[in-house]
Amino acid sequence: MSDGESGNQAMLSDAALGSFRLNGQFLAVAERLAGPADLTAAWWQVLGAVIHDPLPVSGIARAMGITRQSVQRIADLMVDKGFAEYRPNPAHRRAKLLALTPNGSAALERITPQHAAFAERLADHLGADNLRRAVEALQNLSTALDELDP
């Protein structure tokens, strides 16, 4: 703890630094898992957002906590590569929906076995209960940050 930093302030700083490191670690794992499917971690993340239902770019950005422009750039690239397509949006004429193509679904299916295997290794290493508690703590922290700084 630095001079003048309270215990709570130090914990907030430690949480932020820890989450930045964790984000980098997750991105590195995601890049390794997505690479064999000809995807990047960012492409995988966007495709994963529309795996069940098509969404507008703004909805994907909100769910991921990143800018609409970043998602738009990725979505356009994925459409160009045939992993996704734009569909009409009955709720909004100008905000098209991003949807998976069969090629995008196949790419996600190629990631699934390695993703499942890594999840098992992580749960075995931490213990399933510890992993569950970590996920809950991260979700609670995210919810609190949304409530305090919308």
C-alpha positions, -999 to +999 in steps of 0.1 A: +000+000+000+014+034-010+016+064+014-019+078+019-037+049+003-064+034+025-070-003+028-101-001+006-082+020-020-054-005-020-078-033-025-095-015-054-060-009-070-051-046-065-084-057-080-079-035-110-043-046-116-053-082-110-081-080-135-059-064-161-034-093-157-063-118-158-077-102-189-043-106-206-041-142-195-076-150-208-068-133-241-036-154-245-055-186-238-084-176-262-059-168-290-044-203-286-078-219-286-092-199-315-062-200-338-068-235-351-103-225-362-089-195-381-103-171-356-088-145-332-099-142-296-119-111-305-136-128-334-144-158-311-158-134-285-181-116-310-193-149-326-200-163-292-223-133-285-245-143-314-243-181-311-280-184-299-296-153-314-286-126-339-279-092-322-272-057-333-236-045-331-246-021-303-261-050-282-229-071-286-208-041-276-229-035-245-228-072-235-190-073-240-183-039-224-164-025-254-172+002-279-197-002-307-170+008-332-147-020-321-174-046-325-184-030-359-149-034-372-147-070-361-182-078-374-174-063-408-142-085-410-161-116-400-188-109-426-161-105-453-145-138-442-179-156-443-181-164-405-211-141-400-238-122-420-259-092-415-297-097-414-326-072-414-336-061-379-374-059-376-370-036-345-347-011-363-343-005-400-307+008-399-292-014-371-288-048-388-285-080-368-252-099-368-258-137-372-236-168-375-232-184-409-227-222-412-190-214-416-190-195-383-208-223-365-183-248-378-154-226-366-169-224-331-175-262-332-137-267-339-129-247-308-152-266-285-131-297-277-100-277-268-121-252-248-138-280-229-104-297-222-089-264-209-120-258-187-116-293-172-079-287-165-086-254-149-114-268-127-091-298-117-063-274-109-084-249-088-112-273-077-147-268-091-160-251-060-131-226-060-136-219-097-173-214-091-166-189-062-141-170-084-167-167-111-193-155-087-168-129-071-160-116-106-197-113-115-204-095-082-176-071-087-187-064-123-223-058-111-211-034-083-190-014-108-220-011-131-242+001-102-216+026-089-204+039-122-230+033-149 
